[in-house]
Amino acid sequence: MASQIFTLIGVLIGALTSYFATVTAERARFRREMTTRWDERKLDTYIEYVTCIKEIQRAAMAAGRARDQGRDASEALKEMEESENRRSVLFETFVLLSNENAATAAHAVNQRTWELLERARAASSGTAELRSIPLVETLNMLHEAARSDLAISSSVAAL
């Protein structure tokens, strides 16, 4: 009788150990899946935001070139404004998903973008006035912050 009780206790301990190990592994797997899902969403948001900034910059430079050549810049300015409207919406998602350093870098990019927009809207601005805004340098800082937030090493990005 005593040997049967010891056997039963051994089976119960084994079952409980197996249960807790399975629950712990499932929780860890779920957390990894959630982290991966949010990291994918973050990456998509970062890419969309930076792409939008580059579209604004390209349109602003196109407007500047048009003015330098004495042509109408209205089409380029229209594209620039449409991209600015998208940037505004994307920025909110960016800030919600990013860490503090990436959000701070995005704020700096916004400041430079607004400087670019203001100069591009001025009828007297050509490409020389627009190139003096350090938007690319600010974008590089944003890239570093985003890589850090996504745990992507800089050495991989340099390749």
C-alpha distance (Angstrom), angle and dihedral (degrees) to the residues before:
residue distance angle dihedral
M1 . . .
A2 3.81 . .
S3 3.80 91.0 .
Q4 3.80 90.3 54.0
I5 3.82 90.8 52.4
F6 3.81 90.8 50.3
T7 3.80 89.5 49.2
L8 3.81 91.4 49.2
I9 3.82 91.5 48.7
G10 3.82 89.6 49.4
V11 3.79 91.4 51.5
L12 3.83 91.4 48.3
I13 3.81 92.1 48.9
G14 3.81 90.2 48.4
A15 3.80 92.2 48.5
L16 3.82 92.9 48.2
T17 3.79 91.7 46.8
S18 3.79 90.7 49.9
Y19 3.82 91.2 47.4
F20 3.82 94.5 50.1
A21 3.80 92.4 44.9
T22 3.81 90.5 51.5
V23 3.82 93.2 46.7
T24 3.81 91.5 48.7
A25 3.81 92.1 48.5
E26 3.82 92.1 47.6
R27 3.80 92.1 49.9
A28 3.80 91.1 50.0
R29 3.81 90.9 48.2
F30 3.81 90.9 49.0
R31 3.82 91.4 50.5
R32 3.81 90.7 49.8
E33 3.80 90.8 49.6
M34 3.81 91.7 50.0
T35 3.80 91.6 47.7
T36 3.79 90.9 48.9
R37 3.78 91.8 47.8
W38 3.81 92.5 51.3
D39 3.80 91.8 43.8
E40 3.81 89.5 54.0
R41 3.80 90.1 49.8
K42 3.81 90.4 47.4
L43 3.79 92.1 50.3
D44 3.81 91.6 49.5
T45 3.80 90.7 48.8
Y46 3.81 92.8 47.7
I47 3.80 91.1 49.8
E48 3.82 93.3 47.7
Y49 3.81 92.1 47.9
V50 3.81 95.2 48.8
T51 3.81 90.9 44.4
C52 3.79 89.6 53.2
I53 3.82 91.3 50.2
K54 3.80 89.7 51.3
E55 3.82 90.3 49.7
I56 3.80 89.2 53.3
Q57 3.80 90.3 49.2
R58 3.82 93.2 48.3
A59 3.81 92.3 48.5
A60 3.81 91.8 47.1
M61 3.80 90.9 50.6
A62 3.82 90.0 47.3
A63 3.80 88.7 53.5
G64 3.81 89.9 49.1
R65 3.82 91.9 49.6
A66 3.80 90.6 48.3
R67 3.80 90.3 53.4
D68 3.82 91.6 45.8
Q69 3.82 88.2 54.7
G70 3.81 93.9 43.7
R71 3.82 93.8 -112.1
D72 3.79 130.9 132.1
A73 3.82 112.2 -83.9
S74 3.81 96.8 -170.1
E75 3.83 96.5 104.7
A76 3.80 92.5 51.1
L77 3.80 90.6 46.0
K78 3.80 90.1 50.9
E79 3.83 90.6 52.8
M80 3.80 89.2 47.0
E81 3.81 92.2 53.3
E82 3.81 92.4 47.5
S83 3.79 90.1 52.1
E84 3.80 90.2 47.2
N85 3.79 90.4 55.4
R86 3.82 90.0 51.9
R87 3.82 91.2 46.2
S88 3.78 90.3 55.6
V89 3.80 92.2 55.9
L90 3.81 94.3 41.7
F91 3.79 91.3 51.0
E92 3.80 91.4 62.5
T93 3.80 91.0 54.8
F94 3.80 90.0 44.7
V95 3.80 92.7 55.2
L96 3.81 93.0 45.6
L97 3.80 93.2 53.8
S98 3.80 103.3 33.9
N99 3.76 132.4 81.5
E100 3.80 121.7 -110.9
N101 3.82 96.1 -92.4
A102 3.80 93.4 51.1
A103 3.82 91.2 46.2
T104 3.81 90.6 50.6
A105 3.81 90.6 49.6
A106 3.82 89.7 49.0
H107 3.81 89.9 52.6
A108 3.82 88.5 53.9
V109 3.82 90.0 49.8
N110 3.81 88.8 51.1
Q111 3.81 90.8 53.0
R112 3.82 91.8 51.9
T113 3.80 90.9 44.1
W114 3.80 91.1 52.9
E115 3.82 89.6 50.6
L116 3.80 88.8 51.6
L117 3.81 92.0 47.8
E118 3.79 92.3 49.0
R119 3.79 93.0 50.9
A120 3.81 93.4 42.8
R121 3.80 90.5 53.3
A122 3.81 91.3 54.4
A123 3.79 108.5 97.2
S124 3.82 91.8 -138.8
S125 3.84 96.5 55.6
G126 3.77 121.1 112.6
T127 3.78 130.9 175.0
A128 3.82 93.6 -80.1
E129 3.81 92.2 62.1
L130 3.81 91.8 46.0
R131 3.82 95.8 48.3
S132 3.80 91.7 58.7
I133 3.82 91.2 70.6
P134 3.84 108.6 94.8
L135 3.80 95.4 -136.7
V136 3.82 95.5 136.4
E137 3.81 92.2 54.0
T138 3.80 90.1 50.1
L139 3.80 90.4 48.4
N140 3.81 89.1 52.7
M141 3.82 89.0 56.0
L142 3.80 88.7 50.3
H143 3.80 90.4 50.9
E144 3.82 90.0 53.3
A145 3.81 92.2 49.1
A146 3.81 91.9 46.9
R147 3.81 92.1 49.3
S148 3.78 89.1 50.5
D149 3.81 91.8 48.8
L150 3.80 91.0 50.2
A151 3.84 91.8 43.9
I152 3.80 92.5 -119.2
S153 3.79 111.4 149.3
S154 3.79 117.9 -124.2
S155 3.80 91.7 -130.2
V156 3.81 89.8 63.7
A157 3.80 91.0 49.2
A158 3.82 91.4 50.2
L159 3.81 91.3 61.4
